[in-house]
């Protein structure tokens, strides 16, 4: 029986394949972050907002996407009154992540509230638009016309009420004396306006807010311009520098049949956590927020504005170390 000899060509091919596999393994090892830990597991709580608000809807979809990306992580959602209440829950340890407007964060820090120095940002998300809603036949043409009226101003602890107070001050109206403030959230204000128990209400949220949209389908309403208040706001101090002039497009609420765009005020929303939140967890949550923009945006229109290029601009907060690590790895 003749002896078997390996073919020279086969030996060279095998050696080349082994070298290629080793190079590929080395390349993959070099690309993998050296300090990356195991996949995040356990349970986290995300403080959202009032029922029917944009924060709540965003939180619902984010929970769904986190469940797909991080199956070992259980996500629990927790209602709140809004931005300031969210920050309180975060600082107290009742929540691990939350949403808040930039002006609310600045106010919380300036007031030296508990845990203010430990707040860190994961991402700039989308802009909230300030909305002053009245019946279509209302005589109110500006904030100054609210004198003597019953006005929904948002719940205590909400970012809505924070901005409403400043808008009234910019319009030279006293919050306690010149209007009758009704301190309820977006879950109740539309119903009160429809029943005639409110003359107007303020709302700060992403476009579009479903509660306003549904109200517009049932009742002739319109949005009052707020553009005349941007300069008085900016003269009030550094806390108001986070407000910018904006235009509310007619397609935000097609149900209202608005004759044109409405001048208003916008403010950035941030995803916030604490400095002691695990870096691997924060990196993973930030990655899901950015990666899931299109999916979340298909259900929360405002989320379509989330962008990797602008997400790092989180003034007045510095980025959490885990979020910073994600942006460095995702840098084009």
C-alpha positions as CSV (number, residue, x, y, z in Angstrom):
1,X,0.0,0.0,0.0
2,X,1.4,3.3,-1.1
3,X,2.2,5.9,1.7
4,X,0.1,9.1,1.8
5,X,1.8,12.4,1.4
6,X,0.2,15.8,2.2
7,X,0.0,18.0,-0.9
8,X,2.2,21.1,-0.7
9,X,-0.6,23.4,-1.8
10,X,-3.0,22.1,0.9
11,X,-0.4,22.6,3.6
12,X,0.2,26.2,2.5
13,X,-3.6,26.9,2.4
14,X,-4.0,25.5,5.9
15,X,-1.2,27.6,7.2
16,X,-2.6,30.7,5.5
17,X,-6.0,30.0,7.0
18,X,-4.6,29.7,10.5
19,X,-2.7,33.0,10.2
20,X,-5.8,34.8,8.9
21,X,-7.8,33.4,11.8
22,X,-5.2,34.6,14.3
23,X,-5.1,38.1,12.7
24,X,-8.9,38.3,12.8
25,X,-9.0,37.3,16.5
26,X,-6.3,39.9,17.3
27,X,-8.2,42.6,15.4
28,X,-11.5,41.8,17.2
29,X,-9.7,41.8,20.6
30,X,-8.2,45.2,19.9
31,X,-11.5,46.7,19.0
32,X,-13.3,45.3,22.1
33,X,-13.3,47.9,24.9
34,X,-10.8,46.5,27.5
35,X,-12.9,47.7,30.4
36,X,-16.2,46.4,29.2
37,X,-17.9,44.3,31.8
38,X,-20.6,41.6,31.4
39,X,-24.0,42.4,29.9
40,X,-25.9,44.6,32.4
41,X,-28.4,42.6,34.5
42,X,-30.7,43.2,37.5
43,X,-33.3,45.9,37.7
44,X,-33.5,49.7,37.0
45,X,-36.2,52.3,37.5
46,X,-36.9,55.0,35.0
47,X,-39.0,58.0,36.2
48,X,-41.1,59.3,33.3
49,X,-44.0,61.7,33.8
50,X,-47.7,62.1,34.0
51,X,-50.1,59.8,32.1
52,X,-50.7,60.8,28.5
53,X,-47.5,63.0,28.5
54,X,-44.6,62.5,26.1
55,X,-42.2,61.4,28.8
56,X,-44.4,58.5,29.7
57,X,-44.8,57.4,26.1
58,X,-41.1,57.7,25.4
59,X,-40.4,55.6,28.5
60,X,-42.8,52.9,27.4
61,X,-41.0,52.5,24.0
62,X,-37.6,52.8,25.5
63,X,-38.4,50.0,28.0
64,X,-39.4,47.8,25.1
65,X,-36.1,48.5,23.2
66,X,-34.0,48.0,26.3
67,X,-35.8,44.6,26.8
68,X,-34.6,43.5,23.4
69,X,-31.0,44.9,23.7
70,X,-30.5,43.9,27.4
71,X,-32.6,40.9,28.1
72,X,-31.0,40.3,31.5
73,X,-32.1,43.8,32.6
74,X,-35.5,44.4,34.1
75,X,-36.8,47.9,33.5
76,X,-39.5,49.4,35.8
77,X,-41.2,52.7,34.9
78,X,-42.3,55.2,37.6
79,X,-44.8,58.0,37.1
80,X,-43.9,61.6,38.2
81,X,-45.2,65.1,38.1
82,X,-42.5,66.2,35.6
83,X,-38.9,67.4,35.4
84,X,-38.3,68.7,38.9
85,X,-40.0,65.7,40.5
86,X,-38.0,63.4,38.2
87,X,-34.8,65.0,39.4
88,X,-35.9,64.6,43.0
89,X,-36.7,60.9,42.5
90,X,-33.3,60.4,40.7
91,X,-31.3,62.1,43.5
92,X,-33.1,60.2,46.2
93,X,-32.4,56.8,44.6
94,X,-36.1,56.1,43.7
95,X,-35.1,56.2,40.1
96,X,-31.9,55.3,38.2
97,X,-32.6,57.2,35.0
98,X,-35.0,60.0,34.1
99,X,-36.0,62.8,31.7
100,X,-35.7,66.5,32.5
101,X,-35.6,69.8,30.7
102,X,-32.3,71.7,30.7
103,X,-33.9,74.7,32.6
104,X,-35.2,72.3,35.3
105,X,-31.8,70.8,35.8
106,X,-30.2,74.2,36.1
107,X,-32.9,75.3,38.6
108,X,-32.4,72.1,40.6
109,X,-28.7,72.7,40.8
110,X,-28.9,76.5,41.5
111,X,-31.3,75.8,44.4
112,X,-28.7,73.3,45.7
113,X,-31.4,70.6,46.0
114,X,-30.3,67.2,47.6
115,X,-28.0,65.3,45.2
116,X,-27.8,68.1,42.7
117,X,-24.0,67.8,42.4
118,X,-24.3,64.1,41.5
119,X,-26.5,64.5,38.4
120,X,-24.9,63.4,35.1
121,X,-26.3,63.4,31.5
122,X,-26.5,60.5,29.1
123,X,-27.9,62.4,26.1
124,X,-29.6,65.4,24.8
125,X,-32.9,64.0,23.4
126,X,-35.4,66.4,21.7
127,X,-36.8,69.8,22.3
128,X,-40.0,70.5,24.3
129,X,-42.2,73.2,22.8
130,X,-44.2,75.5,25.1
131,X,-47.9,75.5,24.3
132,X,-50.6,77.8,25.5
133,X,-53.9,76.3,24.6
134,X,-57.3,78.1,24.5
135,X,-60.7,77.6,23.0
136,X,-60.8,78.8,19.4
137,X,-63.2,81.6,20.2
138,X,-61.1,82.8,23.2
139,X,-60.1,86.5,23.3
140,X,-56.7,85.5,24.5
141,X,-54.0,86.6,22.0
142,X,-51.0,86.7,24.2
143,X,-49.9,85.7,27.7
144,X,-50.7,89.2,29.0
145,X,-54.4,88.5,28.2
146,X,-54.5,85.8,30.8
147,X,-55.1,88.3,33.6
148,X,-58.2,87.4,35.7
149,X,-58.6,83.9,34.0
150,X,-58.4,80.3,35.3
151,X,-55.1,78.9,33.9
152,X,-53.8,75.4,34.0
153,X,-50.1,75.8,35.0
154,X,-49.0,72.2,35.5
155,X,-48.6,70.2,38.7
156,X,-46.3,71.3,41.5
157,X,-42.9,69.8,40.8
158,X,-43.4,69.9,37.0
159,X,-41.2,71.6,34.4
160,X,-44.4,73.0,32.9
161,X,-45.1,75.0,36.0
162,X,-41.5,76.2,36.2
163,X,-41.7,77.7,32.7
164,X,-45.3,78.9,33.2
165,X,-44.2,81.0,36.2
166,X,-41.4,82.5,34.2
167,X,-43.6,83.2,31.2
168,X,-46.1,85.0,33.4
169,X,-43.4,87.0,35.1
170,X,-42.0,88.0,31.6
171,X,-45.6,89.1,30.8
172,X,-45.6,91.1,34.0
173,X,-48.3,89.0,35.6
174,X,-48.2,87.8,39.2
175,X,-48.6,84.0,39.4
176,X,-50.7,84.1,42.6
177,X,-52.6,87.4,42.2
178,X,-53.2,88.1,38.5
179,X,-54.5,84.7,37.4
180,X,-56.2,81.8,39.1
181,X,-53.6,79.0,38.9
182,X,-54.9,75.5,38.5
183,X,-52.1,73.1,39.5
184,X,-52.8,70.0,37.5
185,X,-51.0,68.1,34.7
186,X,-51.7,67.3,31.1
187,X,-53.7,64.3,32.2
188,X,-56.4,66.6,33.5
189,X,-56.1,70.0,31.9
190,X,-57.7,69.2,28.5
191,X,-60.8,67.8,30.2
192,X,-61.1,70.8,32.4
193,X,-60.8,73.2,29.4
194,X,-63.5,71.1,27.6
195,X,-65.8,71.3,30.6
196,X,-65.4,75.1,30.9
197,X,-63.5,74.8,34.2
198,X,-60.4,76.3,32.7
199,X,-59.9,79.3,30.3
200,X,-56.4,78.3,29.2
201,X,-53.6,75.9,30.0
202,X,-49.8,75.8,29.6
203,X,-48.1,72.7,28.4
204,X,-44.4,72.0,27.7
205,X,-43.8,68.8,25.7
206,X,-42.5,67.3,22.5
207,X,-44.5,67.6,19.3
208,X,-47.0,66.3,19.1
209,X,-48.5,65.7,22.6
210,X,-51.3,63.1,22.3
211,X,-53.5,64.8,24.9
212,X,-53.6,68.1,23.0
213,X,-54.1,66.2,19.7
214,X,-57.1,64.3,21.1
215,X,-58.6,67.5,22.6
216,X,-58.3,69.2,19.2
217,X,-60.3,66.4,17.6
218,X,-63.2,67.0,20.1
219,X,-63.1,70.7,20.6
220,X,-62.2,73.7,18.5
221,X,-58.9,75.0,20.1
222,X,-55.9,77.0,19.1
223,X,-52.4,77.7,20.3
224,X,-51.4,81.2,21.5
225,X,-48.2,82.7,20.3
226,X,-45.4,83.1,22.9
227,X,-42.7,84.6,20.7
228,X,-43.1,88.1,22.2
229,X,-41.8,86.8,25.6
230,X,-38.3,85.5,24.5
231,X,-36.5,88.8,25.0
232,X,-38.1,89.5,28.4
233,X,-37.3,85.9,29.4
234,X,-33.6,86.3,28.5
235,X,-33.4,89.5,30.6
236,X,-34.5,87.6,33.7
237,X,-31.2,85.9,34.4
238,X,-28.9,83.1,33.4
239,X,-31.4,80.3,34.3
240,X,-33.5,81.5,31.3
241,X,-30.7,81.2,28.8
242,X,-31.9,77.7,28.0
243,X,-35.0,79.0,26.3
244,X,-34.9,79.6,22.5
245,X,-37.2,81.1,20.0
246,X,-39.0,78.4,17.9
247,X,-41.8,78.0,15.4
248,X,-44.5,75.4,15.9
249,X,-45.3,74.0,12.4
250,X,-48.9,73.6,11.3
251,X,-48.4,69.9,10.8
252,X,-47.7,69.4,14.5
253,X,-51.5,69.4,15.2
254,X,-53.3,69.3,11.8
255,X,-56.6,68.8,13.8
256,X,-56.4,72.5,14.7
257,X,-56.4,73.8,11.1
258,X,-54.0,76.6,12.2
259,X,-53.6,79.3,9.5
260,X,-49.9,79.4,9.9
261,X,-46.9,78.6,12.2
262,X,-47.1,79.7,15.8
263,X,-44.1,81.5,17.4
264,X,-43.2,79.8,20.7
265,X,-40.3,78.9,23.0
266,X,-38.4,75.6,23.0
267,X,-36.2,73.9,25.6
268,X,-33.9,70.9,25.4
269,X,-34.7,67.6,27.1
270,X,-32.0,65.5,28.7
271,X,-31.7,61.8,29.7
272,X,-30.2,62.0,33.2
273,X,-28.6,59.6,35.7
274,X,-26.3,59.9,38.7
275,X,-22.5,59.8,38.9
276,X,-22.6,56.5,40.8
277,X,-24.6,54.6,38.1
278,X,-22.5,51.7,36.7
279,X,-20.5,52.8,33.7
280,X,-21.3,49.7,31.6
281,X,-25.0,50.1,32.3
282,X,-25.0,53.7,31.4
283,X,-23.0,53.0,28.2
284,X,-25.5,50.3,27.2
285,X,-28.6,52.5,28.0
286,X,-27.1,55.4,26.0
287,X,-26.4,53.1,23.1
288,X,-30.0,51.9,23.0
289,X,-31.4,55.4,23.1
290,X,-29.3,56.5,20.1
291,X,-29.7,53.2,18.2
292,X,-33.4,53.0,18.7
293,X,-34.2,56.6,17.5
294,X,-36.1,55.5,14.4
295,X,-38.2,52.9,16.3
296,X,-39.0,55.2,19.2
297,X,-39.6,58.0,16.7
298,X,-42.2,56.0,14.9
299,X,-44.3,56.1,18.1
300,X,-43.1,59.3,19.7
301,X,-42.7,61.9,16.9
302,X,-40.4,64.1,19.0
303,X,-37.8,61.3,19.3
304,X,-37.1,61.6,15.6
305,X,-34.9,64.6,16.6
306,X,-32.5,62.5,18.6
307,X,-29.1,62.7,16.8
308,X,-25.7,61.3,17.6
309,X,-24.1,64.6,16.6
310,X,-26.1,66.7,19.0
311,X,-26.7,64.2,21.8
312,X,-23.4,65.2,23.5
313,X,-24.5,68.8,24.1
314,X,-26.0,68.3,27.5
315,X,-25.5,71.7,29.2
316,X,-25.8,72.3,32.2
317,X,-24.7,68.7,33.0
318,X,-21.5,66.9,32.1
319,X,-21.7,63.5,30.5
320,X,-21.6,60.4,32.6
321,X,-18.4,58.5,32.1
322,X,-20.3,55.5,30.6
323,X,-22.1,57.8,28.1
324,X,-18.9,59.5,27.2
325,X,-17.3,56.1,26.5
326,X,-20.2,55.2,24.2
327,X,-19.8,58.5,22.2
328,X,-16.1,57.9,21.8
329,X,-16.7,54.4,20.5
330,X,-19.4,55.6,18.1
331,X,-17.4,58.5,16.8
332,X,-17.4,58.3,13.0
